[in-house]
């Protein structure tokens, strides 16, 4: 069995199922390889290195990371962002990118779930999809303002309808920002940082 040493000198087995390559670890967490690489560089996910400087991840470390940052958990620090979208893929993508920047991310799959989450803990920012079944994003925004006061919790809305009227609607209804879908993730992160700096 091949073994390699990490920078601290511990021996890291590379052929055992408990040790994953960068690609396997990214798939295990459901994120892009560039995301987990960044998390490793930031010290959020421990990585071991082979003599050829290839990263290896211990499954237990990945599980611990998921426990801290999964839908029921939080990372230790950073502003809290609540992502409300009925598309699990969009929520996961936004979560991965914001957590890589140091945010603690919570998820809600509907406006009702989002409102329930707000009652438990007011986040620093809400990212809200307009087009959702049953209760849409505009109605949730109205209820947030009714319950907490206009502007008390900043809200960025996003919608597949990218038209001037939608942007005007967002502003007139009290949203802090508007993004069209599919959105530019860099733009999303930049707007998030403007409203809730890390």
C-alpha positions in Angstrom: 0.0 0.0 0.0 1.3 3.4 -0.9 1.5 6.0 1.8 2.6 9.6 1.7 3.5 12.2 4.3 1.5 15.5 4.8 3.4 18.7 5.6 3.3 18.0 9.4 4.8 14.6 8.9 1.8 12.3 9.6 1.4 9.4 7.2 -1.6 9.8 4.9 -2.8 6.5 3.3 -3.7 7.1 -0.3 -5.2 3.7 -1.3 -7.8 3.3 1.5 -11.5 4.2 0.9 -11.4 6.7 3.8 -9.0 8.9 1.8 -10.4 10.7 -1.2 -8.8 12.6 -4.1 -9.7 16.2 -4.9 -12.2 15.1 -7.5 -13.8 12.4 -5.2 -14.0 14.9 -2.3 -15.6 17.5 -4.5 -18.2 14.9 -5.6 -18.7 13.8 -2.0 -19.5 17.4 -0.9 -21.4 18.2 -4.1 -19.3 21.2 -5.0 -16.8 22.1 -7.8 -13.1 21.1 -7.4 -12.2 24.8 -7.4 -14.5 25.4 -4.4 -13.0 22.6 -2.3 -9.5 23.7 -3.3 -10.3 27.2 -2.0 -11.9 25.8 1.2 -8.6 23.9 1.8 -6.5 27.0 1.2 -8.7 28.9 3.7 -8.3 26.1 6.2 -12.0 25.1 6.3 -11.4 21.6 5.0 -8.2 19.8 6.1 -6.1 18.5 3.2 -3.1 16.1 3.2 -0.5 16.2 0.4 1.3 13.4 -1.5 5.0 13.9 -2.4 3.7 15.1 -5.8 1.7 17.8 -4.0 -1.7 16.2 -4.8 -4.4 16.7 -2.2 -6.0 13.9 -0.3 -9.1 14.3 2.0 -10.1 12.2 4.9 -13.8 11.2 4.8 -14.2 11.9 8.5 -13.0 15.5 7.9 -15.5 16.0 5.1 -18.3 14.6 7.3 -17.3 17.0 10.1 -17.4 19.9 7.6 -20.9 18.9 6.4 -22.1 18.7 10.0 -20.8 22.3 10.6 -22.1 23.8 7.4 -25.1 21.7 6.2 -28.7 23.0 6.1 -29.0 22.4 9.9 -25.6 23.7 10.8 -23.5 26.8 10.6 -19.9 27.7 10.1 -18.4 29.3 13.2 -18.3 32.9 12.0 -19.3 35.2 9.2 -22.6 37.0 8.4 -25.7 34.8 8.1 -27.3 34.6 4.6 -30.7 32.9 4.1 -31.1 31.6 0.6 -34.8 31.0 -0.4 -35.3 29.2 -3.7 -37.3 26.1 -4.7 -34.4 24.9 -6.8 -32.1 22.8 -4.7 -29.3 23.1 -7.3 -29.4 26.9 -7.2 -29.4 26.8 -3.4 -26.4 24.5 -3.4 -24.4 26.6 -5.9 -25.1 29.8 -3.9 -24.2 28.1 -0.6 -20.9 26.8 -1.9 -19.8 30.2 -3.3 -20.8 32.2 -0.2 -19.4 29.7 2.3 -16.1 29.9 0.3 -16.2 33.7 1.1 -16.7 33.1 4.8 -20.5 33.4 5.1 -22.8 31.1 7.1 -25.6 30.0 4.8 -29.0 28.7 5.7 -31.5 27.3 3.1 -35.2 27.3 2.6 -37.0 25.6 -0.3 -40.1 27.8 -0.1 -41.4 31.1 1.1 -43.1 29.4 4.0 -39.8 27.7 5.1 -38.1 31.0 4.7 -40.5 32.9 6.9 -40.2 30.1 9.5 -36.4 30.4 9.4 -36.7 34.2 9.9 -38.8 33.7 13.0 -36.0 31.5 14.5 -33.1 33.8 13.7 -32.9 37.0 11.7 -30.1 36.7 9.1 -27.9 39.5 7.9 -29.3 39.1 4.4 -32.0 37.2 2.5 -31.4 36.0 -1.1 -34.9 35.5 -2.5 -36.2 33.9 -5.7 -39.3 35.7 -7.1 -40.7 32.7 -9.1 -41.8 30.1 -6.5 -44.9 28.0 -6.3 -47.7 28.7 -3.8 -46.3 31.8 -2.1 -44.0 33.8 -4.5 -41.0 35.9 -3.6 -42.8 39.2 -3.8 -45.4 38.0 -1.2 -42.6 36.8 1.1 -40.8 40.2 0.8 -44.1 41.9 1.7 -44.5 39.6 4.8 -40.9 40.1 5.8 -41.4 43.9 5.8 -44.8 43.6 7.6 -43.3 41.4 10.4 -39.9 43.0 10.8 -40.2 46.5 9.3 -39.2 47.8 5.9 -35.4 47.6 5.5 -34.8 45.8 8.8 -33.6 42.7 7.0 -32.0 43.4 3.6 -33.3 41.3 0.8 -31.8 40.7 -2.7 -34.4 39.3 -5.1 -33.6 37.3 -8.2 -35.8 36.4 -11.1 -35.7 34.8 -14.6 -37.6 37.8 -15.9 -34.8 40.3 -16.6 -36.6 43.4 -17.6 -36.5 47.0 -16.5 -39.9 46.8 -14.8 -38.6 43.9 -12.6 -35.7 46.0 -11.4 -38.1 49.0 -10.7 -40.5 46.6 -9.0 -37.7 45.3 -6.7 -36.7 48.8 -5.7 -40.2 50.1 -5.2 -41.1 47.1 -3.1 -38.2 47.7 -0.8 -35.6 45.1 -2.0 -32.0 46.0 -1.4 -30.9 44.6 -4.8 -32.0 42.7 -7.9 -30.3 40.0 -10.0 -31.5 38.3 -13.1 -31.3 34.5 -13.5 -29.2 32.8 -14.4 -27.1 35.2 -12.4 -23.4 35.9 -12.5 -22.1 34.3 -9.2 -19.3 37.0 -9.0 -22.0 39.7 -9.1 -24.0 37.8 -6.5 -21.0 37.6 -4.1 -20.2 41.3 -4.8 -23.7 42.5 -4.0 -23.7 40.3 -0.9 -20.5 41.8 0.3 -21.8 45.3 -0.2 -24.8 44.7 2.0 -23.3 42.2 4.5 -19.5 42.6 4.6 -17.6 39.6 5.9 
